[in-house]
């Protein structure tokens, strides 16, 4: 393997690995966002609409047909791609050696696609009743040759030249016998014979007329390192997408069941509906109407009709009786709102009973009026005694 081929493989591997990594990150992020929207109730209307549409027989039948077609196409793709990939790997490993007595080769040139008027052996070749020919990228099947006696002039053979390349040309002359047999070959589209004269030991196989048109280009790609890396990355992406999609579908199914359970009051409620039964569901800006036969229609609700956020209102009419029921649909948004309200309430309770401030000695401060001692006059008045006289400069008044 040359340095250029090694660099090409490394570049292909790096490019495919980067693609797979970016695809994984983007799809995983999309899946997480979708699951978060479903769990928070942002896609409730879409899920309800899908569930109601699926109850229509025609829609249900079409969905089943589409699902069956998708499955059939996917199985058909795998049935073609997997055998082709395995066949490519096996023929690559065999490297021209027979497999169950047959050798499979991809035609790499157009030297056998037509007869050149300037071909040195034009007359002999044109005299053949059925001169077999094939185009570039066709796959041909070669039979094993047990002895030189199995070969004759005008047979198409595959042989390896002095450089190790496999050549698929027509025998125009055979010289010698046994192990000393020497073959002169020439491509129908060429003017002159090949410069290398193959011996019996160089022969890979003889062509007996079996080939497949055009599919060789796919086999050649799958045999290459780039093709192998690409197929492995593609299989990884398919497996990853399938696993993540199942998580999203499971989340949608759980949410859809919760919504339909809130609407219908249980899975068997629709079967127990009585005649002259009408039900209207108000939820997220839309009103859904049902009767004893099922879903009727959907409309946008007017101002004033809308229920509280993330709350579904069910209005049931049975004859002259009408009843209304509010059903709370869980959402993370409301849980966060509740936590915020609890935090606000705790803060308000803290404001109502503030802790007393402490003085420098660590004791609670008391108001100045409580700490001040009463004047002597005030004490005398309280006891009913005369207030003591004040002395001035030692003289009595």
Secondary structure, 3 states (H helix, E strand, C coil): CCHHHHHHHHHHHHHHHHHHHHHHHHHHHHHHHHHHHHHHCCCHHHHHHHHHHHCCHHHHHHHHHHHHHHHHHHHHHHHHHHHHHHHHHHHHHHCCCCECCEEEEECCCCCCCCCCCCCCCHHHHHCCCCCCCCCCCCEEEEECCCCHHHCCCCCEEEEECCCCCEEEEEEEEEECCHHHCEEEEECCCCCCCCCCCEEHHHEEEEEEEEEECCCHHHHHHHHCHHHHHHHHHHHHHHHHHHHHHHHHHHHHHHHHHHHHHHHHCCCCCHHHCCCCEEEEEEECCEEEEEECCEEEEEEECCCCCCCCCCEEEEEEEECCEEEEEEEECCCHHHHHHHHHHHHHHHHHHHHHCCCCCECCCCCECCCHHHHCCCCHHHHHHHHCCCCCCCCECCECC
